[in-house]
């Protein structure tokens, strides 16, 4: 892993955006994208740049089960608001949270990924070490599937919903196996609440208890963390 420690999320987002832009200039055709607060500063910098995605494809990591694309908490909505409305792609794929047949939806999404190998995958990091919605205990060879979210993830997501009972309990998520097939990966993490997960990912054993630790076995991974998230690393 190439670990870059930055002052804050603003500097980190700028570095990540520069890496995305460089990838595009060097011929990347498919970007794997993430949602949540972590990549927001990166998306702001991409919108402010002159990068052109109109001949490219994007594939998102995940989507909540049960939310319509126009729901303001859905990841369809998030991506439109934070990137796609300003920087459209030729094709953009996000799992269908309203799919009536979960098996058919995951099969469809796995074919999308197989047909469009990801040149650069952007990841955030959950407080429990999850990537995408691959919670602790997830199989390392998994492809896209419907997953039950852990209580800690539901709690972390509850800040975005008026009532806790409204927080989705399931999601469609690209699997660890699919993520690991990406040619290059950028992972970002900010804040002291991510420090334990960052330490486990970088310095801990490779274990399903910290799904992100599998990235130790992947070439071409860049980890961008702020000083707070890096605070428990031995070599910072």
MDAnalysis code that builds the backbone (N, CA, C; Angstrom):
import MDAnalysis as mda
import numpy as np

u = mda.Universe.empty(708, n_residues=236, atom_resindex=np.repeat(np.arange(236), 3), trajectory=True)
u.add_TopologyAttr("name", ["N", "CA", "C"] * 236)
u.add_TopologyAttr("resid", np.arange(1, 237))
u.add_TopologyAttr("resname", ["UNK", "UNK", "UNK", "UNK", "UNK", "UNK", "UNK", "UNK", "UNK", "UNK", "UNK", "UNK", "UNK", "UNK", "UNK", "UNK", "UNK", "UNK", "UNK", "UNK", "UNK", "UNK", "UNK", "UNK", "UNK", "UNK", "UNK", "UNK", "UNK", "UNK", "UNK", "UNK", "UNK", "UNK", "UNK", "UNK", "UNK", "UNK", "UNK", "UNK", "UNK", "UNK", "UNK", "UNK", "UNK", "UNK", "UNK", "UNK", "UNK", "UNK", "UNK", "UNK", "UNK", "UNK", "UNK", "UNK", "UNK", "UNK", "UNK", "UNK", "UNK", "UNK", "UNK", "UNK", "UNK", "UNK", "UNK", "UNK", "UNK", "UNK", "UNK", "UNK", "UNK", "UNK", "UNK", "UNK", "UNK", "UNK", "UNK", "UNK", "UNK", "UNK", "UNK", "UNK", "UNK", "UNK", "UNK", "UNK", "UNK", "UNK", "UNK", "UNK", "UNK", "UNK", "UNK", "UNK", "UNK", "UNK", "UNK", "UNK", "UNK", "UNK", "UNK", "UNK", "UNK", "UNK", "UNK", "UNK", "UNK", "UNK", "UNK", "UNK", "UNK", "UNK", "UNK", "UNK", "UNK", "UNK", "UNK", "UNK", "UNK", "UNK", "UNK", "UNK", "UNK", "UNK", "UNK", "UNK", "UNK", "UNK", "UNK", "UNK", "UNK", "UNK", "UNK", "UNK", "UNK", "UNK", "UNK", "UNK", "UNK", "UNK", "UNK", "UNK", "UNK", "UNK", "UNK", "UNK", "UNK", "UNK", "UNK", "UNK", "UNK", "UNK", "UNK", "UNK", "UNK", "UNK", "UNK", "UNK", "UNK", "UNK", "UNK", "UNK", "UNK", "UNK", "UNK", "UNK", "UNK", "UNK", "UNK", "UNK", "UNK", "UNK", "UNK", "UNK", "UNK", "UNK", "UNK", "UNK", "UNK", "UNK", "UNK", "UNK", "UNK", "UNK", "UNK", "UNK", "UNK", "UNK", "UNK", "UNK", "UNK", "UNK", "UNK", "UNK", "UNK", "UNK", "UNK", "UNK", "UNK", "UNK", "UNK", "UNK", "UNK", "UNK", "UNK", "UNK", "UNK", "UNK", "UNK", "UNK", "UNK", "UNK", "UNK", "UNK", "UNK", "UNK", "UNK", "UNK", "UNK", "UNK", "UNK", "UNK", "UNK", "UNK", "UNK", "UNK", "UNK", "UNK", "UNK", "UNK", "UNK", "UNK", "UNK", "UNK"])
u.atoms.positions = np.array([
    [0.835, -1.202, 0.000],
    [0.000, 0.000, 0.000],
    [0.872, 1.255, 0.000],
    [0.412, 2.218, -0.762],
    [1.023, 3.541, -0.715],
    [0.149, 4.388, 0.204],
    [0.650, 4.740, 1.378],
    [-0.133, 5.474, 2.373],
    [0.256, 6.950, 2.346],
    [-0.726, 7.806, 2.124],
    [-0.513, 9.253, 2.092],
    [-1.287, 9.864, 3.250],
    [-0.580, 10.566, 4.129],
    [-1.221, 11.230, 5.266],
    [-1.323, 12.718, 4.957],
    [-2.535, 13.243, 5.063],
    [-2.800, 14.639, 4.738],
    [-3.321, 15.360, 5.974],
    [-3.384, 16.674, 5.882],
    [-3.844, 17.469, 7.023],
    [-5.320, 17.227, 7.319],
    [-6.138, 17.236, 6.275],
    [-7.575, 17.151, 6.493],
    [-8.271, 16.620, 5.243],
    [-9.596, 16.536, 5.321],
    [-10.393, 15.973, 4.236],
    [-10.304, 16.813, 2.962],
    [-10.128, 18.105, 3.108],
    [-10.034, 18.973, 1.936],
    [-8.775, 18.642, 1.130],
    [-7.641, 18.557, 1.825],
    [-6.389, 18.209, 1.139],
    [-6.464, 16.794, 0.575],
    [-7.052, 15.884, 1.346],
    [-7.162, 14.507, 0.884],
    [-8.040, 14.371, -0.340],
    [-9.165, 15.086, -0.345],
    [-10.044, 15.042, -1.504],
    [-9.366, 15.579, -2.747],
    [-8.545, 16.613, -2.556],
    [-7.820, 17.198, -3.692],
    [-6.822, 16.193, -4.267],
    [-6.109, 15.488, -3.398],
    [-5.137, 14.497, -3.871],
    [-5.843, 13.362, -4.607],
    [-6.973, 12.909, -4.056],
    [-7.723, 11.836, -4.703],
    [-8.244, 12.284, -6.066],
    [-8.768, 13.521, -6.135],
    [-9.265, 14.040, -7.408],
    [-8.145, 14.108, -8.438],
    [-6.959, 14.528, -8.019],
    [-5.816, 14.593, -8.937],
    [-5.478, 13.199, -9.473],
    [-5.587, 12.191, -8.614],
    [-5.302, 10.825, -9.059],
    [-6.348, 10.337, -10.055],
    [-7.605, 10.689, -9.824],
    [-8.659, 10.323, -10.775],
    [-8.416, 11.001, -12.120],
    [-8.097, 12.281, -12.081],
    [-7.851, 13.026, -13.318],
    [-6.658, 12.453, -14.074],
    [-5.601, 12.102, -13.353],
    [-4.435, 11.478, -13.992],
    [-4.814, 10.151, -14.643],
    [-5.659, 9.371, -13.962],
    [-6.086, 8.085, -14.513],
    [-6.849, 8.292, -15.822],
    [-7.717, 9.307, -15.836],
    [-8.474, 9.601, -17.054],
    [-7.529, 10.009, -18.180],
    [-6.573, 10.863, -17.867],
    [-5.604, 11.306, -18.881],
    [-4.776, 10.155, -19.414],
    [-4.588, 9.119, -18.576],
    [-3.782, 7.965, -18.976],
    [-4.615, 6.838, -19.563],
    [-5.872, 7.133, -19.879],
    [-6.667, 6.179, -20.645],
    [-7.687, 5.357, -19.888],
    [-7.915, 5.635, -18.613],
    [-8.933, 4.894, -17.868],
    [-10.288, 5.059, -18.535],
    [-11.036, 3.973, -18.624],
    [-12.353, 3.994, -19.256],
    [-13.492, 3.781, -18.267],
    [-13.191, 3.119, -17.142],
    [-14.236, 2.764, -16.174],
    [-13.790, 3.158, -14.773],
    [-14.618, 3.942, -14.087],
    [-14.364, 4.304, -12.702],
    [-15.366, 3.605, -11.798],
    [-14.870, 3.040, -10.692],
    [-15.729, 2.523, -9.641],
    [-15.880, 3.610, -8.587],
    [-17.110, 3.944, -8.229],
    [-17.351, 5.107, -7.369],
    [-18.007, 4.729, -6.054],
    [-17.784, 5.591, -5.060],
    [-18.304, 5.374, -3.711],
    [-19.167, 6.562, -3.307],
    [-19.997, 6.349, -2.290],
    [-20.864, 7.403, -1.781],
    [-20.526, 7.682, -0.317],
    [-21.358, 8.486, 0.334],
    [-21.102, 8.840, 1.722],
    [-20.304, 10.123, 1.821],
    [-20.063, 10.557, 3.060],
    [-19.390, 11.837, 3.275],
    [-17.916, 11.806, 2.879],
    [-17.296, 10.634, 2.904],
    [-15.851, 10.560, 2.652],
    [-15.431, 11.123, 1.300],
    [-16.072, 10.763, 0.178],
    [-15.583, 11.261, -1.112],
    [-16.129, 12.621, -1.531],
    [-16.892, 13.286, -0.668],
    [-17.554, 14.523, -1.096],
    [-16.563, 15.596, -1.545],
    [-15.454, 15.767, -0.813],
    [-14.499, 16.802, -1.212],
    [-13.824, 16.425, -2.534],
    [-13.602, 15.144, -2.769],
    [-13.053, 14.699, -4.047],
    [-14.002, 15.054, -5.185],
    [-15.293, 14.792, -4.987],
    [-16.262, 15.098, -6.036],
    [-16.336, 16.605, -6.301],
    [-16.243, 17.418, -5.250],
    [-16.247, 18.866, -5.446],
    [-15.082, 19.301, -6.331],
    [-13.914, 18.731, -6.090],
    [-12.745, 19.085, -6.896],
    [-12.873, 18.576, -8.326],
    [-13.482, 17.412, -8.510],
    [-13.689, 16.907, -9.868],
    [-14.658, 17.803, -10.634],
    [-15.715, 18.258, -9.955],
    [-16.671, 19.155, -10.602],
    [-16.001, 20.467, -10.993],
    [-15.099, 20.943, -10.138],
    [-14.414, 22.218, -10.404],
    [-13.348, 22.095, -11.486],
    [-12.968, 20.887, -11.822],
    [-11.911, 20.662, -12.811],
    [-12.492, 20.634, -14.227],
    [-11.595, 20.501, -15.218],
    [-12.042, 20.397, -16.604],
    [-12.071, 18.948, -17.084],
    [-12.025, 17.996, -16.168],
    [-12.049, 16.580, -16.561],
    [-13.368, 16.266, -17.262],
    [-13.279, 15.433, -18.283],
    [-14.444, 15.064, -19.094],
    [-14.703, 13.566, -18.952],
    [-15.876, 13.222, -18.420],
    [-16.245, 11.821, -18.241],
    [-17.233, 11.339, -19.301],
    [-17.547, 12.149, -20.294],
    [-18.676, 11.848, -21.174],
    [-18.451, 10.635, -22.081],
    [-17.236, 10.130, -22.149],
    [-16.982, 8.912, -22.922],
    [-16.660, 7.735, -22.008],
    [-16.885, 7.920, -20.711],
    [-16.507, 6.903, -19.733],
    [-17.713, 6.234, -19.096],
    [-17.443, 5.176, -18.348],
    [-18.465, 4.431, -17.616],
    [-18.166, 4.506, -16.131],
    [-19.202, 4.653, -15.321],
    [-19.044, 4.585, -13.865],
    [-19.871, 3.431, -13.319],
    [-19.344, 2.792, -12.294],
    [-20.027, 1.691, -11.615],
    [-19.957, 1.954, -10.123],
    [-21.104, 2.099, -9.489],
    [-21.113, 2.367, -8.057],
    [-21.034, 1.095, -7.236],
    [-20.483, 1.244, -6.041],
    [-20.289, 0.104, -5.146],
    [-21.586, -0.506, -4.650],
    [-22.582, 0.338, -4.331],
    [-23.697, -0.189, -3.554],
    [-24.924, 0.701, -3.628],
    [-26.017, 0.179, -3.081],
    [-27.270, 0.920, -2.957],
    [-28.125, 0.263, -1.873],
    [-28.862, 1.081, -1.154],
    [-29.780, 0.563, -0.146],
    [-30.930, -0.198, -0.802],
    [-31.297, -1.307, -0.197],
    [-32.495, -2.035, -0.627],
    [-33.722, -1.284, -0.112],
    [-34.679, -1.045, -1.024],
    [-35.941, -0.441, -0.635],
    [-36.061, 1.038, -0.933],
    [-34.977, 1.679, -1.380],
    [-35.038, 3.100, -1.685],
    [-35.114, 3.324, -3.194],
    [-36.036, 4.193, -3.603],
    [-36.174, 4.550, -5.012],
    [-35.040, 5.474, -5.429],
    [-34.716, 5.514, -6.720],
    [-33.634, 6.381, -7.178],
    [-33.829, 7.853, -6.840],
    [-35.084, 8.308, -6.754],
    [-35.324, 9.713, -6.445],
    [-35.458, 9.984, -4.950],
    [-35.297, 8.965, -4.113],
    [-35.284, 9.173, -2.665],
    [-34.004, 9.924, -2.308],
    [-34.134, 10.979, -1.494],
    [-32.952, 11.802, -1.239],
    [-31.900, 11.121, -0.383],
    [-32.173, 9.899, 0.121],
    [-31.165, 9.127, 0.842],
    [-30.598, 7.981, 0.003],
    [-31.092, 7.840, -1.214],
    [-30.573, 6.772, -2.072],
    [-29.221, 7.177, -2.645],
    [-28.447, 6.186, -3.054],
    [-27.148, 6.484, -3.633],
    [-27.268, 6.949, -5.083],
    [-28.359, 6.575, -5.768],
    [-28.642, 7.198, -7.066],
    [-28.709, 8.716, -6.908],
    [-29.494, 9.152, -5.925],
    [-29.701, 10.586, -5.683],
    [-28.384, 11.256, -5.291],
    [-27.642, 10.615, -4.404],
    [-26.358, 11.156, -3.950],
    [-25.430, 11.409, -5.132],
    [-25.300, 10.416, -6.012],
    [-24.360, 10.552, -7.122],
    [-24.795, 11.639, -8.097],
    [-26.115, 11.751, -8.333],
    [-26.597, 12.820, -9.208],
    [-26.263, 14.180, -8.611],
    [-26.503, 14.321, -7.314],
    [-26.286, 15.597, -6.634],
    [-24.810, 15.965, -6.561],
    [-23.969, 15.005, -6.253],
    [-22.565, 15.305, -5.970],
    [-21.629, 15.151, -7.165],
    [-22.111, 14.555, -8.270],
    [-21.207, 14.404, -9.412],
    [-21.922, 14.385, -10.756],
    [-22.881, 13.481, -10.944],
    [-23.389, 13.206, -12.283],
    [-24.098, 14.390, -12.938],
    [-24.832, 15.193, -12.159],
    [-25.530, 16.325, -12.759],
    [-24.547, 17.311, -13.389],
    [-23.389, 17.451, -12.774],
    [-22.370, 18.382, -13.284],
    [-21.381, 17.710, -14.223],
    [-21.089, 16.433, -13.962],
    [-20.097, 15.705, -14.751],
    [-20.684, 14.353, -15.190],
    [-21.511, 14.355, -16.227],
    [-22.139, 13.101, -16.653],
    [-21.153, 12.139, -17.307],
    [-21.463, 10.868, -17.159],
    [-20.733, 9.790, -17.825],
    [-21.566, 9.275, -18.999],
    [-20.924, 8.579, -19.925],
    [-21.673, 7.960, -21.018],
    [-22.668, 6.943, -20.462],
    [-22.206, 6.168, -19.491],
    [-23.077, 5.204, -18.814],
    [-22.729, 5.204, -17.331],
    [-23.750, 5.187, -16.477],
    [-23.538, 5.127, -15.027],
    [-24.420, 4.032, -14.447],
    [-23.798, 3.140, -13.702],
    [-24.522, 2.006, -13.121],
    [-24.535, 2.109, -11.601],
    [-25.735, 1.961, -11.035],
    [-25.939, 1.879, -9.594],
    [-26.939, 0.744, -9.382],
    [-26.759, -0.117, -8.376],
    [-27.744, -1.178, -8.152],
    [-29.154, -0.612, -7.986],
    [-30.133, -1.394, -8.392],
    [-31.535, -1.002, -8.299],
    [-32.100, -1.417, -6.945],
    [-32.263, -0.446, -6.056],
    [-32.753, -0.750, -4.717],
    [-34.166, -1.264, -4.670],
    [-34.925, -1.073, -5.749],
    [-36.322, -1.525, -5.798],
    [-36.491, -2.800, -6.607],
    [-35.395, -3.451, -6.952],
    [-35.495, -4.699, -7.725],
    [-36.376, -5.711, -6.998],
    [-37.288, -6.325, -7.723],
    [-38.211, -7.292, -7.110],
    [-37.543, -8.647, -6.888],
    [-36.515, -8.941, -7.676],
    [-35.819, -10.225, -7.592],
    [-34.349, -9.948, -7.262],
    [-33.958, -10.205, -6.019],
    [-32.595, -9.894, -5.581],
    [-31.559, -10.693, -6.366],
    [-31.840, -11.961, -6.630],
    [-30.878, -12.787, -7.357],
    [-30.671, -12.272, -8.776],
    [-31.767, -11.875, -9.428],
    [-31.665, -11.356, -10.796],
    [-30.892, -10.039, -10.813],
    [-31.118, -9.199, -9.788],
    [-30.428, -7.912, -9.737],
    [-28.929, -8.101, -9.517],
    [-28.543, -8.994, -8.622],
    [-27.113, -9.202, -8.393],
    [-26.448, -9.850, -9.606],
    [-27.177, -10.734, -10.290],
    [-26.629, -11.331, -11.512],
    [-26.424, -10.258, -12.579],
    [-27.400, -9.353, -12.703],
    [-27.289, -8.255, -13.667],
    [-26.065, -7.397, -13.359],
    [-25.892, -7.075, -12.087],
    [-24.805, -6.168, -11.718],
    [-23.442, -6.833, -11.876],
    [-23.363, -8.101, -11.575],
    [-22.099, -8.815, -11.767],
    [-21.708, -8.855, -13.246],
    [-22.713, -8.946, -14.131],
    [-22.427, -8.925, -15.572],
    [-21.942, -7.539, -15.998],
    [-22.522, -6.484, -15.413],
    [-22.056, -5.125, -15.705],
    [-20.569, -4.996, -15.373],
    [-20.191, -5.499, -14.196],
    [-18.789, -5.403, -13.769],
    [-17.890, -6.253, -14.663],
    [-18.356, -7.450, -15.015],
    [-17.562, -8.328, -15.878],
    [-17.366, -7.717, -17.264],
    [-18.395, -7.030, -17.751],
    [-18.329, -6.442, -19.086],
    [-17.565, -5.120, -19.107],
    [-17.361, -4.532, -17.930],
    [-16.696, -3.228, -17.839],
    [-15.639, -3.268, -16.739],
    [-14.511, -3.916, -16.965],
    [-13.475, -4.013, -15.935],
    [-13.098, -2.636, -15.394],
    [-13.040, -2.528, -14.065],
    [-12.836, -1.239, -13.418],
    [-11.355, -0.866, -13.422],
    [-11.059, 0.291, -14.014],
    [-9.678, 0.767, -14.068],
    [-9.249, 1.375, -12.742],
    [-10.135, 2.129, -12.109],
    [-9.815, 2.786, -10.841],
    [-11.045, 2.744, -9.941],
    [-10.902, 2.119, -8.784],
    [-11.994, 2.009, -7.817],
    [-11.748, 2.951, -6.645],
    [-12.736, 3.775, -6.334],
    [-12.687, 4.665, -5.176],
    [-13.425, 4.000, -4.020],
    [-12.801, 3.990, -2.837],
    [-13.395, 3.377, -1.658],
    [-13.362, 4.335, -0.473],
    [-14.365, 4.214, 0.384],
    [-14.307, 4.756, 1.728],
    [-14.024, 3.614, 2.678],
    [-14.078, 3.881, 3.966],
    [-13.779, 2.861, 4.973],
    [-14.757, 3.005, 6.125],
    [-15.456, 1.913, 6.440],
    [-16.374, 1.944, 7.568],
    [-15.643, 1.876, 8.895],
    [-16.322, 2.306, 9.952],
    [-15.699, 2.283, 11.282],
    [-15.350, 0.869, 11.721],
    [-16.061, -0.127, 11.181],
    [-15.751, -1.520, 11.518],
    [-14.876, -2.179, 10.456],
    [-14.292, -1.368, 9.568],
    [-13.384, -1.901, 8.550],
    [-14.065, -2.335, 7.275],
    [-15.360, -2.052, 7.134],
    [-16.017, -2.503, 5.904],
    [-15.646, -1.632, 4.711],
    [-15.665, -2.237, 3.538],
    [-15.510, -1.541, 2.262],
    [-16.720, -1.898, 1.416],
    [-17.284, -0.904, 0.719],
    [-18.620, -1.116, 0.193],
    [-19.495, -1.395, 1.399],
    [-20.403, -2.339, 1.275],
    [-21.136, -2.824, 2.443],
    [-20.707, -4.254, 2.773],
    [-19.431, -4.538, 2.557],
    [-18.878, -5.839, 2.940],
    [-18.494, -5.767, 4.411],
    [-19.419, -6.216, 5.248],
    [-19.246, -6.134, 6.690],
    [-18.272, -7.199, 7.184],
    [-17.776, -7.077, 8.426],
    [-16.895, -8.111, 8.967],
    [-17.495, -9.510, 8.801],
    [-16.638, -10.442, 8.372],
    [-17.082, -11.808, 8.119],
    [-17.428, -12.071, 6.673],
    [-17.423, -11.035, 5.824],
    [-17.759, -11.218, 4.412],
    [-16.715, -12.087, 3.718],
    [-17.154, -12.986, 2.831],
    [-16.195, -13.817, 2.095],
    [-15.349, -12.981, 1.152],
    [-14.077, -13.311, 1.057],
    [-13.149, -12.485, 0.287],
    [-13.338, -12.664, -1.219],
    [-14.052, -13.718, -1.636],
    [-14.240, -13.941, -3.066],
    [-15.633, -13.546, -3.532],
    [-16.407, -12.892, -2.669],
    [-17.793, -12.584, -2.989],
    [-17.908, -11.581, -4.129],
    [-18.956, -11.769, -4.935],
    [-19.340, -10.789, -5.939],
    [-20.518, -9.980, -5.387],
    [-21.190, -9.241, -6.266],
    [-22.324, -8.439, -5.821],
    [-23.392, -9.330, -5.192],
    [-23.921, -8.874, -4.056],
    [-24.950, -9.650, -3.377],
    [-25.762, -8.738, -2.470],
    [-26.884, -9.255, -2.004],
    [-27.695, -8.544, -1.018],
    [-27.134, -8.862, 0.351],
    [-26.872, -7.815, 1.146],
    [-26.246, -8.015, 2.449],
    [-27.088, -7.386, 3.548],
    [-27.040, -8.001, 4.720],
    [-27.654, -7.422, 5.919],
    [-26.632, -6.503, 6.575],
    [-27.039, -5.292, 6.887],
    [-26.127, -4.333, 7.497],
    [-26.015, -4.585, 8.997],
    [-24.820, -4.388, 9.542],
    [-24.607, -4.578, 10.973],
    [-25.208, -3.422, 11.761],
    [-25.379, -3.646, 13.049],
    [-25.945, -2.604, 13.906],
    [-25.070, -1.351, 13.909],
    [-23.735, -1.533, 13.878],
    [-22.852, -0.366, 13.899],
    [-22.990, 0.452, 12.623],
    [-23.180, -0.227, 11.497],
    [-23.361, 0.487, 10.236],
    [-24.713, 1.191, 10.197],
    [-25.745, 0.509, 10.673],
    [-27.076, 1.125, 10.742],
    [-27.032, 2.360, 11.633],
    [-26.336, 2.250, 12.765],
    [-26.214, 3.384, 13.674],
    [-25.481, 4.548, 12.996],
    [-24.391, 4.231, 12.288],
    [-23.626, 5.280, 11.608],
    [-24.462, 5.961, 10.525],
    [-25.325, 5.184, 9.866],
    [-26.144, 5.738, 8.787],
    [-27.359, 6.500, 9.298],
    [-27.719, 6.280, 10.562],
    [-28.965, 6.844, 11.095],
    [-28.946, 8.373, 11.128],
    [-27.741, 8.962, 11.107],
    [-27.666, 10.432, 11.140],
    [-28.295, 11.056, 9.905],
    [-28.457, 10.259, 8.839],
    [-29.003, 10.786, 7.600],
    [-30.514, 10.623, 7.484],
    [-31.134, 9.991, 8.488],
    [-32.562, 9.703, 8.440],
    [-33.264, 10.346, 9.640],
    [-34.521, 10.753, 9.422],
    [-35.270, 11.402, 10.497],
    [-35.532, 10.446, 11.647],
    [-35.838, 9.184, 11.320],
    [-36.144, 8.196, 12.350],
    [-35.255, 6.975, 12.150],
    [-34.823, 6.389, 13.259],
    [-33.947, 5.226, 13.158],
    [-34.621, 4.068, 12.432],
    [-35.950, 3.946, 12.602],
    [-36.649, 2.841, 11.948],
    [-36.692, 3.001, 10.432],
    [-36.365, 4.203, 9.944],
    [-36.338, 4.431, 8.498],
    [-35.017, 4.013, 7.861],
    [-34.007, 3.754, 8.665],
    [-32.687, 3.397, 8.132],
    [-32.761, 2.004, 7.495],
    [-32.366, 1.876, 6.231],
    [-32.402, 0.561, 5.583],
    [-31.558, -0.470, 6.337],
    [-32.043, -1.679, 6.349],
    [-31.350, -2.773, 7.032],
    [-30.585, -3.672, 6.062],
    [-30.829, -3.477, 4.767],
    [-30.173, -4.292, 3.741],
    [-29.658, -3.386, 2.623],
    [-28.676, -3.905, 1.894],
    [-28.142, -3.169, 0.744],
    [-27.655, -4.169, -0.295],
    [-27.588, -3.715, -1.533],
    [-26.845, -4.443, -2.558],
    [-25.429, -3.889, -2.555],
    [-24.450, -4.773, -2.546],
    [-23.067, -4.309, -2.492],
    [-22.181, -5.130, -3.420],
    [-21.319, -4.433, -4.132],
    [-20.239, -5.103, -4.841],
    [-19.427, -5.886, -3.822],
    [-19.048, -7.111, -4.132],
    [-18.326, -7.946, -3.181],
    [-16.834, -7.664, -3.157],
    [-16.176, -8.198, -2.134],
    [-14.729, -8.006, -2.005],
    [-14.001, -8.581, -3.215],
    [-14.462, -9.732, -3.697],
    [-13.834, -10.331, -4.864],
    [-13.890, -9.428, -6.075],
    [-15.039, -8.760, -6.256],
    [-15.191, -7.828, -7.377],
    [-14.287, -6.610, -7.207],
    [-14.243, -6.072, -5.985],
    [-13.394, -4.910, -5.709],
    [-11.929, -5.228, -5.995],
    [-11.498, -6.413, -5.596],
    [-10.089, -6.784, -5.752],
    [-9.673, -6.965, -7.213],
    [-10.646, -7.086, -8.110],
    [-10.326, -7.211, -9.534],
    [-10.049, -5.854, -10.179],
    [-10.357, -4.766, -9.485],
    [-10.084, -3.431, -10.024],
    [-8.588, -3.276, -10.258],
    [-8.220, -2.587, -11.323],
    [-6.798, -2.448, -11.645],
    [-6.068, -1.580, -10.623],
    [-6.709, -0.515, -10.197],
    [-6.136, 0.398, -9.213],
    [-7.218, 0.773, -8.204],
    [-6.799, 1.068, -6.968],
    [-7.747, 1.405, -5.903],
    [-7.247, 2.619, -5.130],
    [-8.156, 3.541, -4.855],
    [-7.908, 4.636, -3.917],
    [-8.865, 4.457, -2.755],
    [-8.351, 4.416, -1.538],
    [-9.203, 4.366, -0.343],
    [-8.945, 5.613, 0.486],
    [-10.021, 6.263, 0.926],
    [-9.917, 7.461, 1.753],
    [-10.590, 7.227, 3.099],
    [-10.046, 7.862, 4.144],
    [-10.659, 7.790, 5.480],
    [-10.292, 9.052, 6.249],
    [-11.294, 9.595, 6.942],
    [-11.090, 10.835, 7.698],
    [-11.619, 10.686, 9.120],
    [-10.911, 11.286, 10.077],
    [-11.428, 11.410, 11.433],
    [-10.973, 10.327, 12.389],
    [-10.994, 10.667, 13.688],
    [-10.528, 9.732, 14.716],
    [-11.397, 8.490, 14.801],
    [-12.676, 8.604, 14.409],
    [-13.551, 7.435, 14.494],
    [-13.155, 6.345, 13.505],
    [-12.284, 6.691, 12.541],
    [-11.798, 5.691, 11.579],
    [-10.404, 5.175, 11.939],
    [-9.810, 5.668, 13.022],
    [-8.409, 5.344, 13.325],
    [-8.187, 3.856, 13.576],
    [-9.091, 3.212, 14.314],
    [-8.927, 1.776, 14.567],
    [-9.015, 0.975, 13.280],
    [-9.964, 1.340, 12.421],
    [-10.121, 0.618, 11.155],
    [-8.909, 0.831, 10.253],
    [-8.373, 2.047, 10.239],
    [-7.180, 2.332, 9.431],
    [-6.000, 1.501, 9.923],
    [-5.805, 1.440, 11.229],
    [-4.704, 0.647, 11.777],
    [-4.875, -0.830, 11.430],
    [-6.099, -1.347, 11.586],
    [-6.349, -2.746, 11.254],
    [-6.130, -3.038, 9.782],
    [-6.526, -2.112, 8.935],
    [-6.385, -2.299, 7.494],
    [-4.922, -2.334, 7.076],
    [-4.111, -1.447, 7.657],
    [-2.726, -1.293, 7.204],
    [-1.751, -2.167, 7.985],
    [-1.931, -2.259, 9.310],
    [-0.932, -2.916, 10.153],
    [-1.413, -4.220, 10.768],
    [-2.695, -4.479, 10.706],
    [-3.223, -5.685, 11.325],
    [-3.091, -6.897, 10.416],
    [-3.479, -8.064, 10.928],
    [-3.479, -9.260, 10.085],
    [-4.562, -9.158, 9.024],
    [-4.389, -9.883, 7.931],
    [-5.435, -9.981, 6.919],
    [-6.496, -10.930, 7.463],
    [-7.659, -10.379, 7.768],
    [-8.688, -11.152, 8.432],
    [-10.073, -10.681, 8.020],
    [-11.044, -11.592, 7.927],
    [-12.416, -11.182, 7.632],
    [-12.990, -10.252, 8.695],
    [-12.371, -10.213, 9.876],
    [-12.847, -9.311, 10.925],
    [-12.649, -7.847, 10.544],
    [-11.690, -7.584, 9.666],
    [-11.466, -6.243, 9.121],
    [-11.413, -6.398, 7.603],
    [-12.557, -6.332, 6.926],
    [-12.581, -6.620, 5.489],
    [-11.558, -5.833, 4.672],
    [-11.303, -4.577, 5.044],
    [-10.369, -3.766, 4.265],
    [-8.941, -4.272, 4.341],
    [-8.632, -5.121, 5.317],
    [-7.267, -5.637, 5.435],
    [-6.860, -6.461, 4.218],
    [-7.837, -6.970, 3.456],
    [-7.520, -7.755, 2.261],
    [-6.758, -6.911, 1.247],
    [-6.857, -5.592, 1.354],
    [-6.158, -4.718, 0.415],
    [-4.646, -4.817, 0.567],
    [-4.171, -5.378, 1.685],
    [-2.737, -5.616, 1.832],
    [-2.224, -6.567, 0.757],
    [-3.103, -7.386, 0.205],
    [-2.710, -8.376, -0.796],
    [-2.886, -7.866, -2.221],
    [-3.221, -6.599, -2.354],
    [-3.498, -6.030, -3.672],
    [-2.420, -5.036, -4.062],
    [-1.889, -5.148, -5.278],
    [-0.982, -4.130, -5.802],
    [-1.787, -2.898, -6.211],
    [-1.113, -1.786, -6.326],
    [-1.723, -0.564, -6.843],
    [-2.867, -0.052, -5.973],
    [-2.642, -0.037, -4.650],
    [-3.590, 0.539, -3.704],
    [-2.972, 1.787, -3.086],
    [-3.689, 2.896, -3.149],
    [-3.272, 4.126, -2.490],
    [-4.273, 4.449, -1.390],
    [-3.776, 4.602, -0.175],
    [-4.604, 4.947, 0.976],
    [-4.339, 6.401, 1.335],
    [-5.389, 7.224, 1.348],
    [-5.270, 8.640, 1.704],
    [-6.039, 8.855, 2.998],
    [-5.338, 9.215, 4.060],
    [-5.971, 9.402, 5.367],
    [-5.525, 10.733, 5.964],
    [-6.407, 11.364, 6.734],
    [-5.991, 12.582, 7.419],
    [-5.250, 12.221, 8.710],
    [-4.689, 13.236, 9.353],
    [-3.869, 12.987, 10.540],
    [-4.658, 12.305, 11.645],
    [-5.947, 12.637, 11.770],
    [-6.765, 12.027, 12.817],
    [-6.970, 10.537, 12.552],
    [-7.266, 10.192, 11.310],
    [-7.488, 8.789, 10.969],
    [-6.196, 7.976, 11.050],
    [-5.060, 8.643, 10.886],
    [-3.756, 7.979, 10.945],
    [-3.173, 7.947, 12.338],
    [-3.893, 8.460, 13.318],
    [-3.320, 8.707, 14.638],
    [-2.870, 7.450, 15.383],
    [-3.388, 6.276, 15.035],
    [-3.003, 5.047, 15.734],
    [-2.001, 4.199, 14.955],
    [-1.547, 4.693, 13.811],
    [-0.547, 3.957, 13.059],
    [0.801, 4.017, 13.745],
    [1.558, 2.936, 13.677],
    [2.874, 2.883, 14.308],
    [3.884, 3.747, 13.568],
    [3.781, 3.737, 12.226],
    [4.752, 4.474, 11.401],
    [4.032, 5.578, 10.650],
    [3.791, 6.666, 11.305],
    [3.068, 7.769, 10.656],
    [3.973, 9.006, 10.529],
])
